Amino acid sequence: MRIMNANKFLNRLYKNKGTGNCRNEEYIKTIKNWCSWFAIIIVFTFIHCFRIGSIPYGINVDEMGMGYDAWCLSMFGTDRYLNSFPVYLINFSGGQSALYAYLCAPLVKAFGISATVLRIPAIIFSFVTLFFAVKIANFLWNDTRMNLLVGFLYMIFPVFLMLSRIGLDCNLMLGMSAAFLYFILNAVERQRNQDYLLAGVSGGLLLYSYVISHMVLPVFLLLLVIILIFMKKISIKQMFFMAIPLFLLAAPLMLMHFINMFGLEEMRLGIFTIPRLYRYRSDDLSLQVVGKNLLGFFQTTLMYDDVPFNSIPFFGNMYFLSIPLILTGLGHGIWLFVQALKKRCWEPQIVMILWTASVYITGIFIGTGDGPNVYQVNSIYLAYLFFCADGMLVLYLFVKKICRKLAQAGLPICIGIYCCLFAVFTKYYFFDYTDDTYLIDLFNFKFEDVLVYMKNELPERVAERTTYIGDGNQTYIYYLGSTMISPYDYNILEDDKPYTLWLWTESYQNYRFNFPEEIDPSGNYIVPETSTEWITLYEQYGFEKEHIGTHYLFWNSILDEEVSSAQAVVSWDHGVIDGKIVMDNSENTVLSGWALNMDYDIVWNDVIACADGEFYPAEKIERKDLADVLQNDVFLMSGFRLIIPNDVLKKGNVKIIFIDYDHKVCYVERYE
């Protein structure tokens, strides 16, 4: 009885009316198909989640900016500039699409800011892309084997893995493009109003994934609607069903561009803010680069770019084996496109060709002439994926006509080569890539361990010194991500718009987010362990070093004015009389003299004046007269000269620091 019921079930499931052997063959094929998908999903999940917090190593500056804005949105309903629910983020002045931050907001609220948490939406969208890519493949070929091939290729290509392991707003465009193109294909195929409505909604959401879509989508829709009208595949009513949700979702972003193009003030739409950016990046697009980008676009996208978290040159974006396959599929798609236009007959490949053309038309205006980088035009890889699969199919059918056995042997050999390439790539990416790229430009680390160390382990007078944090891009955002300071408490300026952003990112309390041009001998320094130039400099100055946490060195100045002292002799030639600073009639005051460290009978290593928060290093001067009198050439360079602006001196509270780095002592003279 059970066997009979199972046979009835299989007949219903597969609608197989053949013999028992046919049913068994179909059953075996189904089992193989499901086992293949199970293997793909397991491997896919593993490679997208394994060491997600440490590869790529560190946190990209735009990841951190997005993460802190996401936390602000989750806690206060504003971004870090106190804009209520902005439709577009200001980030570091030039803007950042907001969708990723809103997706990330509940995660950072629950788990805090870390590389792992910031990359979870990217992982989720890698599954979204896979799902819709397979759904699109079903429209293109209606063959389960081709669906499986698309899933396999999406899993193994380096570009898809690398783009989905970093929390950048731009990379959401790949997944949103896949969803949008699926809903477009579904709408044209089914010809239902509700499907066009879904296409409009998905297109509107796509605009919030990455700003490049603001050009790609209009070009694509214009071309698509013209062809659909030409083929009589869309009605006025259907166009309205797609246009209405698309326009409603696009309107705030259109206003954003209008405000920034004409320098208008920001606007509020209910709780939402249409922000004015500090820098409107219209200059990111240029006519001057078009000539070079005509071919540079394909060179960058088909091979690799120079951004280490996008591409690994040795492997290429989709392996170099794929380039002839992609070009074959592209050529076949163009041929189908032309044939469809001639016959006025709808062909799903039209969508892929139009999308490729739209991204290409946009991409050739981006960059400096070497072509746009990979993440800027990441949605082109969706089309490349289908072209590669189609290229394999075209070549397989061509060889099959010549020699069936050769075609049957060639396909598994090709798959086997891809598997070998994938194995070599994953081994390199997960175990050697970090060593070869450490530390990737624009990546850095949070430094809460150092801040906790300063608070709990150092004397209060030392912890409260001016502390410099530098050698990183937008260092202040890593401070905000480490401390989770409320945006209402951080650097509130009386006037921070529209052009004083540099003040907003320069300092907070006793923290300075860049290293000083001249060494502050009484300051603390937080230095990344990779900053060899600064490490060498501070070692030369004799600062004390502590390796705090994994990634940072904390340099504690040897100078503690409350306890360090030395027997000293300071004699002034001019500029100081009876302990008072004398002004002259010029813009500056010159202080000169000579100084000796009498404890050790040596010349001070350094003489630095500190006035009004600025530091003025002294020029060492030869004093042969003094060396002759003391009959010791060690004192030959005991002279010094300081030049300090008068307007600084007038504010008082001037101190001149005489430093002995070797013995870790100093002598301070103060002038009020």
Sequence and secondary structure as in RCSB ss.txt:
>XXXX:A:sequence
MRIMNANKFLNRLYKNKGTGNCRNEEYIKTIKNWCSWFAIIIVFTFIHCFRIGSIPYGINVDEMGMGYDAWCLSM
FGTDRYLNSFPVYLINFSGGQSALYAYLCAPLVKAFGISATVLRIPAIIFSFVTLFFAVKIANFLWNDTRMNLLV
GFLYMIFPVFLMLSRIGLDCNLMLGMSAAFLYFILNAVERQRNQDYLLAGVSGGLLLYSYVISHMVLPVFLLLLV
IILIFMKKISIKQMFFMAIPLFLLAAPLMLMHFINMFGLEEMRLGIFTIPRLYRYRSDDLSLQVVGKNLLGFFQT
TLMYDDVPFNSIPFFGNMYFLSIPLILTGLGHGIWLFVQALKKRCWEPQIVMILWTASVYITGIFIGTGDGPNVY
QVNSIYLAYLFFCADGMLVLYLFVKKICRKLAQAGLPICIGIYCCLFAVFTKYYFFDYTDDTYLIDLFNFKFEDV
LVYMKNELPERVAERTTYIGDGNQTYIYYLGSTMISPYDYNILEDDKPYTLWLWTESYQNYRFNFPEEIDPSGNY
IVPETSTEWITLYEQYGFEKEHIGTHYLFWNSILDEEVSSAQAVVSWDHGVIDGKIVMDNSENTVLSGWALNMDY
DIVWNDVIACADGEFYPAEKIERKDLADVLQNDVFLMSGFRLIIPNDVLKKGNVKIIFIDYDHKVCYVERYE
>XXXX:A:secstr
 HHHHHHHHHHHHH   S HHHHHHHHHHHHHHHHHHHHHHHHHHHHHHTTTTTSS SEEHHHHHHHHHHHHHHH
HSB TT  BSBSEE TTTT EESHHHHHHHHHHHHH S HHHHHHHHHHHHHHHHHHHHHHHHHHH  HHHHHHH
HHHHHH HHHHHHTTS  GGGHHHHHHHHHHHHHHHHHHH  HHHHHHHHHHHHHHTTT TTHHHHHHHHHHHHH
HHHHHTT   HHHHHHHHHHHHHHHHHHHHHHHHHHTT   EEETTEEE   SS GGGGB GGGHHHHHHHHHHH
HHT  S TTT  TTT SS TTHHHHHHHHHHHHHHHHHHHHHHT   THHHHHHHHHHHHHHHTTBSSSS   GG
GGTTHHHHHHHHHHHHHHHHHHHHHHH HHHHHHHHHHHHHHHHHHHHHHHHHHHHTHHHHHSS TTEE   HHH
HHHHHHHS HHHHTS EEE SSTTHHHHHHHHH   TTTS   S  SSS HHHHTTEETTEESS  SS  TT EE
EEETT HHHHHHHHHTT EEEEETTTEEEEE S  TTT    EEEEEEESEETTEE   SSSEEEEEEEEEETTT
TEE SEEEEEETTEEEE EEE  HHHHHHHT GGGTT EEEEEEEHHHHTT  EEEEEEETTTTEEEEEEE 
